């Protein structure tokens, strides 16, 4: 069973945490900690954040008591993701720095790459693109050295940071690299993220006609994956693109579809 690496808000690959460690299950304590982590993952994917937090906290406490370093890293990253989702940014930062600090050098490089990637995401949420770019570069180095599976996600984060800094060509290059890597690794979430970002870049470059197929690809992938927030983003960008092309009726159709999704998501959040 994988650890929580998939963040439905930005990339499934980054919401279910950790990079390819199998927990060291040698005792009833290991098995219990793993079971709590599995329950935490299930609760997370069902939108039950507080329940998920409680399960991961129990797993972390038990893994800490038996010094299961893989479990400690996994549970800490999962709890940091919950903090990110709930806007608890200071708490998320503390957990991520715990992983990145690792003074005793016990944690795997892949866990540190994951933490650095989430730090980049946090910086983007806080509108700190320069810090996001720095964290993304750190994540790329850690990922390359450890052979982690987050390469495409990290490139997409770096591309977002570059775009926020106004480095349009650099952002486009990074997004294309992310798409190629995601396609090769069969990571549809990051492939969709890459296509959406490339479409947004084309729109900013006043090349709306070239943005359309990219955004349509992203929309198709996101619909297959059932990612409502991402579908709404795709529809929003497609509306802007159609408006730029003077296709006002199509633009309004996309906006209506976006509004319908956001209304449902709003109702669920209440």
C-alpha positions as CSV (number, residue, x, y, z in Angstrom):
1,X,0.0,0.0,0.0
2,X,1.5,3.3,-1.0
3,X,1.9,6.2,1.4
4,X,-0.1,9.4,1.1
5,X,1.6,11.1,-2.0
6,X,-1.4,12.5,-3.9
7,X,-2.6,16.1,-3.4
8,X,-5.9,16.3,-5.2
9,X,-5.5,20.1,-5.1
10,X,-2.4,20.3,-7.3
11,X,-1.1,16.8,-8.3
12,X,-2.2,13.4,-7.4
13,X,1.4,12.3,-7.5
14,X,2.2,14.7,-4.7
15,X,-0.8,13.9,-2.5
16,X,-0.1,10.4,-1.6
17,X,3.2,11.0,0.2
18,X,6.7,9.6,0.0
19,X,8.8,8.0,-2.8
20,X,8.6,4.3,-3.1
21,X,9.6,3.0,0.4
22,X,8.0,-0.1,1.7
23,X,7.5,0.1,5.4
24,X,9.5,-2.1,7.6
25,X,6.8,-4.4,9.0
26,X,8.5,-6.7,11.6
27,X,6.3,-6.5,14.6
28,X,2.7,-5.9,15.7
29,X,3.6,-2.3,16.3
30,X,4.8,-1.9,12.7
31,X,1.6,-3.5,11.4
32,X,-0.6,-1.3,13.6
33,X,1.2,1.9,12.5
34,X,0.7,0.8,8.9
35,X,-3.0,0.1,9.4
36,X,-3.5,3.5,10.9
37,X,-1.7,5.1,7.9
38,X,-3.9,3.1,5.5
39,X,-7.0,4.3,7.4
40,X,-5.6,7.9,7.3
41,X,-5.2,7.7,3.5
42,X,-8.7,6.4,3.1
43,X,-10.2,9.1,5.2
44,X,-8.1,11.7,3.3
45,X,-9.3,10.5,-0.1
46,X,-12.9,10.6,1.2
47,X,-12.5,14.2,2.4
48,X,-12.6,13.5,6.1
49,X,-9.6,15.6,7.0
50,X,-9.9,15.6,10.8
51,X,-10.3,11.8,10.9
52,X,-7.4,11.5,8.6
53,X,-5.2,13.7,10.8
54,X,-6.1,11.6,13.8
55,X,-5.1,8.4,12.1
56,X,-1.8,9.8,10.9
57,X,-1.0,11.3,14.3
58,X,-1.5,7.9,15.9
59,X,0.7,6.3,13.3
60,X,3.4,8.9,13.8
61,X,3.4,8.5,17.5
62,X,3.8,4.7,17.2
63,X,6.4,4.9,14.5
64,X,8.4,7.4,16.6
65,X,8.3,5.0,19.6
66,X,9.9,2.2,17.6
67,X,12.1,4.5,15.5
68,X,10.7,3.4,12.2
69,X,12.2,6.2,10.1
70,X,10.4,5.4,6.9
71,X,7.1,5.6,8.8
72,X,8.0,8.8,10.6
73,X,8.8,10.5,7.3
74,X,5.7,9.2,5.6
75,X,3.3,10.2,8.4
76,X,5.0,13.6,8.8
77,X,4.6,14.4,5.1
78,X,1.0,13.3,5.2
79,X,0.2,15.5,8.1
80,X,2.0,18.4,6.4
81,X,-0.2,17.9,3.4
82,X,-3.3,18.1,5.5
83,X,-2.0,21.3,7.0
84,X,-1.5,22.6,3.4
85,X,-5.0,21.7,2.4
86,X,-6.5,23.4,5.4
87,X,-4.4,26.6,5.1
88,X,-2.4,25.8,8.2
89,X,0.8,27.1,6.6
90,X,2.9,27.6,9.7
91,X,2.3,24.0,10.8
92,X,3.0,22.7,7.4
93,X,6.3,24.6,7.2
94,X,7.4,23.2,10.6
95,X,6.8,19.6,9.5
96,X,8.5,20.1,6.2
97,X,11.5,21.7,7.8
98,X,11.7,18.7,10.2
99,X,12.1,16.4,7.2
100,X,14.6,18.7,5.4
101,X,16.6,19.4,8.6
102,X,17.3,15.8,9.4
103,X,20.5,16.5,11.4
104,X,21.1,12.8,12.0
105,X,20.8,11.9,8.3
106,X,18.3,9.1,9.0
107,X,15.7,10.0,6.3
108,X,15.8,9.0,2.7
109,X,16.7,11.5,0.0
110,X,13.3,10.8,-1.7
111,X,11.5,11.9,1.5
112,X,13.5,15.1,1.5
113,X,12.7,15.6,-2.2
114,X,9.1,15.3,-1.4
115,X,9.4,17.8,1.5
116,X,11.2,20.3,-0.8
117,X,8.5,19.9,-3.4
118,X,5.8,20.6,-0.9
119,X,7.8,23.6,0.4
120,X,7.7,24.9,-3.2
121,X,4.0,24.5,-3.3
122,X,3.6,26.2,0.0
123,X,5.7,29.2,-1.2
124,X,3.4,29.4,-4.3
125,X,0.4,29.5,-2.0
126,X,2.0,32.3,0.0
127,X,2.8,34.1,-3.3
128,X,6.6,33.8,-2.8
129,X,7.6,32.7,-6.3
130,X,11.4,33.2,-5.8
131,X,11.3,31.0,-2.7
132,X,9.2,28.5,-4.6
133,X,11.8,28.4,-7.4
134,X,14.6,27.8,-4.9
135,X,12.7,25.0,-3.2
136,X,11.8,23.4,-6.5
137,X,15.5,23.5,-7.5
138,X,16.4,21.8,-4.2
139,X,13.7,19.2,-4.8
140,X,15.1,18.5,-8.3
141,X,18.6,17.9,-7.0
142,X,17.3,15.6,-4.1
143,X,15.1,13.7,-6.5
144,X,17.8,13.2,-9.1
145,X,20.2,11.9,-6.4
146,X,17.7,9.6,-4.8
147,X,15.9,8.4,-8.0
148,X,12.5,9.5,-6.7
149,X,9.3,9.5,-8.8
150,X,8.4,13.1,-8.4
151,X,10.4,14.6,-11.3
152,X,7.5,15.7,-13.4
153,X,5.6,17.2,-10.5
154,X,8.7,19.1,-9.4
155,X,9.3,20.5,-12.9
156,X,5.7,21.6,-13.0
157,X,6.1,23.4,-9.7
158,X,9.3,25.1,-11.0
159,X,7.5,26.1,-14.1
160,X,4.7,27.7,-12.1
161,X,7.3,29.6,-10.0
162,X,9.0,30.8,-13.2
163,X,5.7,32.0,-14.6
164,X,4.9,33.9,-11.4
165,X,8.3,35.6,-11.7
166,X,7.5,36.6,-15.3
167,X,10.1,34.2,-16.8
168,X,7.8,33.1,-19.6
169,X,10.2,31.2,-21.8
170,X,11.8,29.4,-18.8
171,X,8.4,28.5,-17.6
172,X,7.4,27.1,-21.0
173,X,10.6,25.1,-21.3
174,X,10.1,23.6,-17.8
175,X,6.4,22.8,-18.5
176,X,7.4,21.0,-21.7
177,X,10.0,19.0,-19.9
178,X,7.5,18.1,-17.2
179,X,5.0,16.9,-19.9
180,X,7.6,14.7,-21.6
181,X,8.6,13.2,-18.3
182,X,5.1,12.6,-17.2
183,X,4.1,11.0,-20.5
184,X,7.1,8.7,-20.3
185,X,6.4,7.8,-16.6
186,X,2.6,7.4,-17.3
187,X,1.7,10.0,-14.8
188,X,-1.6,11.5,-16.2
189,X,-2.1,14.0,-13.4
190,X,1.2,15.7,-14.1
191,X,0.7,15.4,-17.8
192,X,-2.6,17.3,-17.4
193,X,-0.8,19.9,-15.2
194,X,1.8,20.4,-17.8
195,X,-0.7,20.8,-20.6
196,X,-2.8,23.3,-18.6
197,X,0.3,25.3,-17.7
198,X,1.5,25.3,-21.3
199,X,-2.0,26.5,-22.4
200,X,-1.9,29.3,-19.9
201,X,1.5,30.4,-21.1
202,X,0.3,30.4,-24.7
203,X,-2.7,32.6,-23.6
204,X,-0.4,35.0,-21.9
205,X,1.7,35.1,-25.1
206,X,-1.4,36.2,-27.1
207,X,-1.4,32.8,-28.9
208,X,-4.9,31.8,-27.9
209,X,-5.4,29.5,-30.9
210,X,-2.4,27.4,-29.8
211,X,-3.6,27.3,-26.2
212,X,-6.9,25.6,-27.2
213,X,-5.6,22.1,-28.0
214,X,-3.4,22.1,-24.9
215,X,-6.2,23.1,-22.6
216,X,-8.6,20.5,-24.2
217,X,-6.0,17.8,-23.6
218,X,-5.8,18.9,-19.9
219,X,-9.6,18.9,-19.6
220,X,-9.9,15.4,-21.1
221,X,-7.3,14.0,-18.7
222,X,-8.7,15.7,-15.7
223,X,-12.2,14.4,-16.5
224,X,-10.8,10.9,-16.8
225,X,-9.2,11.3,-13.4
226,X,-12.3,12.9,-11.9
227,X,-10.5,16.0,-10.5
228,X,-13.2,18.5,-10.1
229,X,-11.0,21.5,-9.1
230,X,-8.7,20.9,-12.0
231,X,-11.7,20.6,-14.4
232,X,-12.9,23.9,-13.2
233,X,-9.5,25.5,-13.8
234,X,-9.4,24.0,-17.4
235,X,-12.9,25.4,-18.2
236,X,-11.9,28.8,-16.8
237,X,-8.8,29.0,-19.0
238,X,-10.8,27.7,-22.0
239,X,-13.4,30.4,-21.5
240,X,-10.6,33.1,-21.4
241,X,-9.1,31.6,-24.6
242,X,-12.3,31.5,-26.5
243,X,-13.0,35.1,-25.4
244,X,-9.6,36.2,-26.8
245,X,-10.5,34.5,-30.1
246,X,-13.8,36.4,-30.2
247,X,-15.9,33.3,-29.7
248,X,-18.1,34.8,-27.1
249,X,-20.9,32.1,-27.1
250,X,-18.4,29.3,-26.6
251,X,-16.7,31.3,-23.9
252,X,-19.9,31.8,-22.0
253,X,-20.7,28.1,-22.3
254,X,-17.4,27.2,-20.7
255,X,-18.0,29.8,-17.9
256,X,-21.4,28.2,-17.2
257,X,-19.9,24.8,-16.9
258,X,-17.2,26.2,-14.6
259,X,-19.9,27.9,-12.4
260,X,-21.8,24.7,-12.1
261,X,-18.8,22.8,-10.8
262,X,-17.7,25.5,-8.4
263,X,-21.2,25.7,-7.0
264,X,-21.2,22.0,-6.2
265,X,-17.7,22.2,-4.7
266,X,-18.9,25.2,-2.6
267,X,-21.8,23.2,-1.3
268,X,-19.6,20.3,-0.3
269,X,-17.3,22.7,1.5
270,X,-20.1,24.0,3.7
